[in-house]
Amino acid sequence: MSVFETYQEELEKHEFMMGTCRGRLAVTLDILTDALTLVGMHGVYCHSNRFPNKPKMDIEQILKNLEDGKELVLSVMEEIKKR
């Protein structure tokens, strides 16, 4: 199933409110936020043996990449809004 089918209702709602580009980016942010939540929950249960108070390094890297992606998407949305 395509992403456009999976998130059809959300895409339609956000594209109507914000336009096609910003609406799709808004849905992308929602998807990234959901992924961050899931990875964060996984990090609670998956700890490093060397550092028991921190999640494993791969979880930390995934979280960082998702957060960086969100930051880039937000910057694009702001650029589009200015135009």
Secondary structure, 3 states (H helix, E strand, C coil): CCHHHHCHHHHHHHHHHHCHHHHHHHHHHHHHHHHHHHHHHHHHHCECCCCCCCECHHHHHHHHHHHHHHHHHHHHHHHHHHC
